[in-house]
Amino acid sequence: MKSNPVTSLLLAVLFVNAAFTALMTFNYVRSMRALQTLQVQRAAMTRELNIFNSLVNDTLEYSKRNPAVEPVLQSIGLKPGRPAAPAQPTGKR
Amino acid sequence: MNFESPTPVPVQKIAQTPSTQPDLATSVRNLEQGYRSLGYQLMVVLVMVTILNASVNVYLWKQLSMIRRQAIETNALVEEYERRGAPKMNDFVQKLKAFGKANPDFNATFSKYWTNNPSVVMPPAATTGIK
């Protein structure tokens, strides 16, 4: 039986394509799993950051009543240190 | 009444008379046409499946690129947090803990977030929602 060369070529292309699809699907599933793991970590990180922000806000609120906590806040740069005394104006008008 | 046993009628051979030759040729021609038509249909189907497969490949490729980009970004964020953010936060919490020992009135604020487990910062009941 004589086979059509175009059909054979198309079959070969289809085979290669299908093999490539299988490879891509495998990579896709693997990458998706890795991304999901990372997203779980990111969600935990975001949750911790939200809690930390709440703690910082409450501490800032507390620092209005008790300024003794300010050095702790300054240690992580949440409150600026005491500004230097303003220089005496010496400029001439 | 006729009680003769039914005898099978012998299949009569179709006589290959010259008058039937054109019918045979027509049948062969029809078969050839059908065969060619089937081959053409197969080719069309193969082309369509190949195009469909290529489209799926393009889609998968784009999705894979997007997922990899997201994974790299998320990984960088998490690593940055673990390298710089988390130690800073722990340091701050330790300092607040030490401050709370010297200033018991701060413990009311601090205990909303801090339990006896030093590695866990607990959220207050009112601020668990995502902002």
Interface residues (C-beta under 8 A of the other chain):
Chain A: N4 V6 T7 L10 L11 V13 L14 N17 A18 F20 T21 M24 T25 N27 Y28 S31 M32 A34 L35 L38 Q39 Q41 R42 M45 R47 E48 L49 N50 I51 F52 S54 L55 V56 D58 T59 E61 Y62 N66 A68 V69 V72 S75 I76
Chain B: G39 L42 M43 L46 V47 V49 T50 N53 A54 V56 N57 L60 W61 Q63 L64 I67 R68 Q70 A71 T74 N75 L77 V78 Y81 G85 A86 K88 M89 D91 F92 V93 K95 L96 F99 N103 D105 F106 T109 F110 K112 Y113 V121 M122 P123 P124 T127 I130 K131
